[in-house]
Amino acid sequence: MADAHALLDFLIKEYGLKNDAALSKSLGVSPPAISKIRSRMMGVSGDMKILIYKKTGMSIEDIESFLEKT
């Protein structure tokens, strides 16, 4: 299963954010979207990967490799 927690935690730490709420604001998504990813109710969609890429410059390949870790 994809390790979305590790990706979200990495983004928070790497970009000096305080929590999931700050991450959602930074990415321009609703806090419930991050919550649904954390609770595994929703995966990291292609749109979310693109948002992460646009906001952080992190490559799609790096994002996907994070998600392939178990």
VOGU-3710 file (C-alpha; in Angstrom, 3 decimals, decimal comma):
1> madahalldf> 0,000/0,000/0,000  1,167/3,511/-0,755  2,847/5,398/2,055  0,925/8,649/1,827  1,651/9,374/5,504  5,379/9,475/4,790  4,834/11,809/1,837  2,650/14,190/3,848  5,046/14,102/6,800  7,980/14,762/4,463
11> likeyglknd> 6,238/17,774/2,910  5,395/19,218/6,323  8,963/18,801/7,586  10,750/19,779/4,374  8,802/22,998/3,912  8,699/24,029/7,578  4,959/23,677/7,954  3,314/23,255/11,333  0,663/20,624/10,576  -1,789/19,170/8,060
21> aalskslgvs> -3,861/22,361/8,090  -0,828/24,400/7,050  -0,032/21,814/4,362  -3,553/21,971/2,960  -3,376/25,767/2,843  0,022/25,645/1,165  -1,229/23,225/-1,485  -4,535/25,052/-1,931  -6,687/22,064/-0,989  -9,260/21,662/1,749
31> ppaiskirsr> -8,163/20,261/5,124  -10,597/17,335/4,713  -8,713/16,289/1,557  -5,506/15,844/3,564  -7,460/14,119/6,328  -8,976/11,657/3,853  -5,532/10,819/2,512  -4,234/10,281/6,054  -7,179/8,037/6,944  -6,757/6,080/3,680
41> mmgvsgdmki> -10,264/7,012/2,561  -8,685/8,612/-0,506  -5,424/8,051/-2,324  -3,024/10,656/-3,620  -4,644/11,480/-6,943  -2,914/12,585/-10,100  -4,253/16,086/-9,492  -2,754/16,089/-5,993  0,608/14,913/-7,370  0,545/17,790/-9,857
51> liykktgmsi> -0,288/20,271/-7,080  2,618/18,985/-5,004  4,892/19,263/-8,040  3,754/22,817/-8,823  4,020/24,052/-5,238  7,271/22,322/-4,250  9,144/21,535/-7,445  9,381/17,926/-6,311  9,399/15,697/-9,391  6,446/13,447/-10,148
61> ediesflekt> 8,884/10,525/-10,110  10,025/11,417/-6,578  6,428/11,788/-5,414  5,505/8,427/-6,906  8,583/6,741/-5,444  7,501/7,987/-2,015  4,112/6,417/-2,587  5,572/3,093/-3,714  7,355/2,540/-0,407  5,708/0,081/1,939
//
